[in-house]
Amino acid sequence: MSLNLFNTLTRAKDVFKPKKKNEVSLYTCGPTVYAAPHLGNLRTYIFEDLLKRTLLMNGYKVKHVMNITD
């Protein structure tokens, strides 16, 4: 089963092809901790978590890094 992601540049779905076979590096820009959290912050965590879980379920080894700006 292939994984398709929406490409905002071409406005079309593209088949996901990692640079290294079965390995994915995932970088997430984390929260800027300056005020109370809001729904916009939560969206980032939910999307990245679902993406990582989908990649893992499809057999990829995932290296996930998230920054926290203070």
C-alpha positions as a LaTeX table, in Angstrom:
\begin{tabular}{lrrr}
\hline
Residue & $x$ (\AA) & $y$ (\AA) & $z$ (\AA) \\
\hline
Met1 & 0.00 & 0.00 & 0.00 \\
Ser2 & 1.44 & 3.38 & $-0.95$ \\
Leu3 & 1.22 & 6.49 & 1.19 \\
Asn4 & $-0.01$ & 9.59 & $-0.63$ \\
Leu5 & 0.51 & 13.12 & 0.70 \\
Phe6 & $-1.00$ & 16.35 & $-0.61$ \\
Asn7 & 1.62 & 18.59 & $-2.25$ \\
Thr8 & 0.58 & 22.23 & $-1.74$ \\
Leu9 & 2.98 & 23.39 & $-4.48$ \\
Thr10 & 1.45 & 21.25 & $-7.24$ \\
Arg11 & $-2.02$ & 21.02 & $-5.62$ \\
Ala12 & $-1.97$ & 17.25 & $-6.20$ \\
Lys13 & $-1.41$ & 14.05 & $-4.25$ \\
Asp14 & 2.11 & 12.61 & $-4.51$ \\
Val15 & 3.32 & 9.14 & $-3.56$ \\
Phe16 & 5.58 & 9.40 & $-0.51$ \\
Lys17 & 9.15 & 8.24 & $-1.23$ \\
Pro18 & 11.68 & 8.54 & 1.63 \\
Lys19 & 15.30 & 9.48 & 0.88 \\
Lys20 & 16.50 & 6.33 & 2.70 \\
Lys21 & 14.63 & 3.08 & 2.20 \\
Asn22 & 12.28 & 2.43 & 5.13 \\
Glu23 & 13.69 & 5.34 & 7.19 \\
Val24 & 12.05 & 8.70 & 7.79 \\
Ser25 & 13.40 & 11.75 & 9.63 \\
Leu26 & 10.61 & 13.97 & 10.94 \\
Tyr27 & 11.23 & 17.48 & 12.30 \\
Thr28 & 8.46 & 19.32 & 14.10 \\
Cys29 & 8.54 & 22.98 & 15.00 \\
Gly30 & 7.27 & 22.81 & 18.56 \\
Pro31 & 5.51 & 25.37 & 20.68 \\
Thr32 & 6.82 & 28.82 & 21.46 \\
Val33 & 6.23 & 28.91 & 25.19 \\
Tyr34 & 5.10 & 32.51 & 25.68 \\
Ala35 & 1.45 & 32.15 & 26.71 \\
Ala36 & $-1.19$ & 29.61 & 27.64 \\
Pro37 & $-1.64$ & 26.80 & 25.08 \\
His38 & $-4.53$ & 27.03 & 22.60 \\
Leu39 & $-6.17$ & 24.83 & 19.95 \\
Gly40 & $-3.66$ & 25.89 & 17.31 \\
Asn41 & $-0.88$ & 24.36 & 19.41 \\
Leu42 & $-2.82$ & 21.13 & 19.80 \\
Arg43 & $-3.31$ & 20.74 & 16.04 \\
Thr44 & 0.45 & 20.45 & 15.53 \\
Tyr45 & 0.78 & 17.63 & 18.06 \\
Ile46 & $-2.21$ & 15.72 & 16.72 \\
Phe47 & $-1.11$ & 15.94 & 13.08 \\
Glu48 & 2.51 & 14.99 & 13.78 \\
Asp49 & 1.44 & 12.11 & 16.03 \\
Leu50 & $-0.93$ & 10.74 & 13.39 \\
Leu51 & 1.71 & 11.09 & 10.67 \\
Lys52 & 4.34 & 9.31 & 12.79 \\
Arg53 & 1.93 & 6.49 & 13.70 \\
Thr54 & 0.93 & 6.07 & 10.05 \\
Leu55 & 4.58 & 5.85 & 9.00 \\
Leu56 & 5.32 & 3.32 & 11.76 \\
Met57 & 2.29 & 1.20 & 10.80 \\
Asn58 & 3.56 & 1.18 & 7.21 \\
Gly59 & 6.90 & $-0.27$ & 8.33 \\
Tyr60 & 9.08 & 2.84 & 8.39 \\
Lys61 & 11.71 & 3.49 & 11.05 \\
Val62 & 10.93 & 7.03 & 12.26 \\
Lys63 & 13.35 & 9.48 & 13.87 \\
His64 & 11.22 & 12.33 & 15.24 \\
Val65 & 12.72 & 15.55 & 16.62 \\
Met66 & 10.75 & 18.50 & 18.03 \\
Asn67 & 12.13 & 21.83 & 19.17 \\
Ile68 & 10.73 & 23.90 & 22.01 \\
Thr69 & 11.37 & 27.62 & 21.74 \\
Asp70 & 11.57 & 29.49 & 25.02 \\
\hline
\end{tabular}
